[in-house]
Amino acid sequence: MALSAANKEIVEKAIKAIHERVFYAQYPEHPKAYGEDAPGIGLAAFNNQLGKPFKGLLQQNPVAWEGEEVSPYTMKPLGITYPVFEVDTLVVRAGRAFDAWRKVSVDDRAEILVEALEKVKYRFFEIAHATQHSTGQSFIMSFQASGPHASDRALESLAAGYEELNRFPSKVEWEKPMGKTSVKLSKEFKAIPKGVGLVIGCSTFPIWNSVPGIFASLITGNSVIVKPHPKSVYPIAIVVEEIQKVLQAKGLDINICQLASDSSNNLITKKLAENPVVKIIDYTGGSAFGDYVEHIPGKTTFTEKAGVNSVILDSVADLKAVVQNLSFAASLYSGQMCTAPQNFFIPAGGVKQGDTVIPYEEVKKAFVDAVAGIANHPQMGPGTLGAIQSELTLKRVASVKDLDANVLLAPGKVANAEFPDARTSSPVILEVDAKDTGVFENELFGPIILLIKTKDTNQSVSLAKEMVAKHGAITCAAYTTNEETADYIVHEMESVFAPVSLNLTGNIWVNQHAGFSDFHVTGGNPAGNASFTNPEYVSKRFVWVGHRRSN
Amino acid sequence: MALSAANKEIVEKAIKAIHERVFYAQYPEHPKAYGEDAPGIGLAAFNNQLGKPFKGLLQQNPVAWEGEEVSPYTMKPLGITYPVFEVDTLVVRAGRAFDAWRKVSVDDRAEILVEALEKVKYRFFEIAHATQHSTGQSFIMSFQASGPHASDRALESLAAGYEELNRFPSKVEWEKPMGKTSVKLSKEFKAIPKGVGLVIGCSTFPIWNSVPGIFASLITGNSVIVKPHPKSVYPIAIVVEEIQKVLQAKGLDINICQLASDSSNNLITKKLAENPVVKIIDYTGGSAFGDYVEHIPGKTTFTEKAGVNSVILDSVADLKAVVQNLSFAASLYSGQMCTAPQNFFIPAGGVKQGDTVIPYEEVKKAFVDAVAGIANHPQMGPGTLGAIQSELTLKRVASVKDLDANVLLAPGKVANAEFPDARTSSPVILEVDAKDTGVFENELFGPIILLIKTKDTNQSVSLAKEMVAKHGAITCAAYTTNEETADYIVHEMESVFAPVSLNLTGNIWVNQHAGFSDFHVTGGNPAGNASFTNPEYVSKRFVWVGHRRSN
């Protein structure tokens, strides 16, 4: 084995992109880039898989076959079952596989992982259908988020790992002058992997949020157990299958990357996470479980938990463009993105536009109308909002009427001509006062938007900052035409380690973090302790050990 | 201000050295390199300081002046007092200083810190006397460890920080092609410092173990509170003084780096460590307190705790050379180094030398004789063993007779013609069996050496590995002429993240870790969670935050 010239070029271009942080994509986001036949082949594969056991994985001797995915679009079970294994089996296999994988050279690991990504590419359309019918994302979002965007993020962490592993020379002749003589030592520097990694997936982004951890742990020599959310297994099962197939083709233990499917009535996550063989845990999901993961003794953890993302409205060049941008950002996938804006801080005195001031009530109305406009639009509605992944989210939407808040827009069904039975909810918009922190200090996951009337922008910034410090945030959108105010917002938000997106309008939204350029989550506030992909994201998965030898 | 060409060159050469890991020293270790006058000036400064308040620090309005250092050589108090401050004062000043320091550019921070190191250089001889008469190290060891070696380590972490902070561009124009149009964003990437750093020093290496954390926190924009051990304040006070003087000369708040001297009857370490303003803690010292530090919620910690370092004797080219090397390594500074070998694993069947086998009893005798030879030598004895820093260490030595072990060499006074009253102890050597883990599984800090009779080398390796996994280790020395055995030892020890020094003889000892080349502590086992200086050592002190702006 060796790292082929073509694959080495892919890795090197990715490393360059990470350093430059200009636009870069190894996998184009447009479906047309993948050929005329690809959509049909992907759809056929998806249809053929429905109602059957998922046979692609190479893991041997499951104790059962289980599956419980239900399409949020058809509300029918997908009927796919996955192999189930005892925790002990998974852990023993992972430990044995680790002993093999750690000895594989960094170049060979890179070869295998790039090859796997190149194979996954041919399954982007099947992945898109699988993602749509487990997460409720629209088809195009499913395609992009689980396909090219996820593979770019996987490549990003693979490349970051490759760079860090090659940061120091593997062998050095060290010679210390001592007057007329010298002391000579042969030194060897090794990046020793920590052990078995566990990647705990979420139901809404089963691939995008899992592959960075999978590829980061694998490139650094750790074996990986992938524990998907039992309601979103199919998409990531395809990725694990492709990794296993490349491992097999190279004569390696396929258990270097295992899928650990479980079921809602027999969840195995805690058993895996607490097992002493597991040294690294990647986690995406709610804060309570994330806090538990972070505090298991003896683990290196990478978490992305919940946050309360803010929008600060101070002044605008064109309110219409701003409202258009924000209403779309808040509606996209019905607010089921960790990056979705939730709390909109608007000064009671209104928002400046050029020399005039648009009154608070007018800003509010413009935003409510724009959100309602999207939800009620026959094509844009379902295309933007998608479907609701979980019953729990629907219940949360229903329960907001019990909150002490003024309902500006009540939730309702989103008409979907293609999938009339889809589980949907148009966004609910609530209005509260700045003093009602009890209402807006929690992440209200799903299509729930809060307009918060503040005394002025200073109070908006102060509240937004407090939310980040206490509850975390992954994004902050701010609109101001005043340079000083912009600097102030940036300074305050970065002091709690939240990135600011200033004055976004047009075809770019605060929810989107681009691979190779935007850090996703900073790791510096309660929204999570890791970042896709800063150097620590890979370097914490191994330990530098230097040996010395007299000649 | 700006980073001068000369200082930039110092930083760039250091970064290059870190990457290449060949021999490099910015500060020569030979005292003669610092000029003919330097020794006299340093001694005069030291003598002039004795019995007086330490007035060099620029911190204002202390509530008291206190000091309790006693020379382990003369057994007389140094009589130096240091300014004492309320914890609240230290913390408020550090917080305010942080707000100023974080805004200073990375280049300007580097300029200030390199300049401070260049000033410290002129005080190496005073530092050497100060170190000798607080730690009990010999003069030459005091000079090297607290002078050039420490400054090289400080420069190493400064340079590593400088490199990481410049890893990504501060500004980027990002343009994403979207068919006929494109989306443009101006992006800004900032390394945001975490807050106030606390550096907790130890009594035996007051500068060497503290400056990496001080310089790493400062270069990354954090203000620092330096909390020395109350028995070893003088050496690090000089370093803090020089940093403060450069800060003042540049018009900056001198509280960016404060000394927080306390006294044994009113220790303030926990109050400082638990204060919410303190975000980063660097700690060197015992494991119990280190474990406490690591578990304070909400802190980023860098610890160097205790470990049980092993020597594995399998086979040798020349036993005499090996015994000479090991007896010196075990005697140096009376075993008061975190890197000192403690547990010597020797196979009951003896040690192979070429075609012959040297019986266990003979190996044992050779080693005991060599250690006794050093201790009893009128010059080499005091020059190698130095003095004992703490009464507690003497008590520990006295108490070993209660252990269930065979005393091969009893402790005694080390004659010191220059300092007849010095607190000394020649090494005690105990012999135990492989099954007596209760005796050898603890760090017995000080001049206590254990010979452990094992069944064979496999058992030696297995026990050494078990010690690292359970109790940590910073070094492991191994002697074998068999390549397979060498590979086996390296594999086993690196699996618990302990570095191996193979077959060291001559003028190089397992205790010595060279700046810019050897990682000191791996961070991967219970001996500590940090490493001088891997990339994480600096990157964990700040958070990458990326802002975006529509044009």
Interface residues (C-beta under 8 A of the other chain):
Chain A: H19 E20 R21 V22 F23 E164 R167 F168 P169 V172 E173 W174 E175 K176 P177 M178 T181 V183 L185 K187 F189 K190 I192 K194 A486 V490 E494 S495 F497 A498 P499 V500 S501 L502 N503 L504 T505 G506 N507 I508 A514 S517 D518 F519 T522 G523 G524 S531 N534 P535 E536 S539 K540 V543 W544 V545 G546 H547 R548 R549 S550
Chain B: H19 E20 R21 V22 F23 E164 R167 F168 P169 V172 E173 W174 E175 K176 P177 M178 T181 V183 L185 K187 F189 K190 I192 K194 A486 V490 E494 S495 F497 A498 P499 V500 S501 L502 N503 L504 T505 G506 N507 I508 A514 S517 D518 F519 T522 G523 G524 S531 N534 P535 E536 S539 K540 V543 W544 V545 G546 H547 R548 R549 S550
